[in-house]
């Protein structure tokens, strides 16, 4: 059983749409959660970090964590073509991070 | 804004050769990591380093791999005898404290021919 499951997509949306990206996990010991954005052949860029259930908002991005369901989401409002990238969820018990496979997102102008 | 820097950005090496990948973590960070990503696959953990020693390593990190923090700023990954399957993007990451977020470098693309 995989530690972290993420739908690889690809996901294609029109500019201005609300995007929902999701991950599920099996390890209840995961304590904190991150979302990264990765452009082709580049390093993961941290978008959001949270360690509690509930919502955290930063600009157009909202991270949601539901520890009881072992489910996390990233919402992107008013999506822009520059948001086109691969989005990685990552989670940790404290030391190493476990990554999802990434969801490829394309925002069409 | 502080960032993790990695050199070189691209390294081509012949099978069996030794390579050293270099990283400068964010100043004052205490935890250091190497991850790798084979093309089209997920980011995989290799090793974590804290207090001048390895704190955790994966099955991938066998005797061919080693890490070192030779001075107060650099963090290196050495592969002693490269294999074709070592071809991947290698990412260095650092974090300030145990329960904080990790910041990644832009990666070194290693190509073994």
Interface residues (C-beta under 8 A of the other chain):
Chain A: X31 X32 X34 X36 X41 X42 X43 X44 X45 X46 X49 X51 X88 X90 X94 X95 X96 X97 X98 X99 X100 X101 X102
Chain B: X4 X6 X31 X33 X35 X41 X42 X43 X44 X45 X48 X55 X56 X58 X89 X91 X93 X98 X99 X100 X101 X102 X103 X104 X105 X106 X107 X109
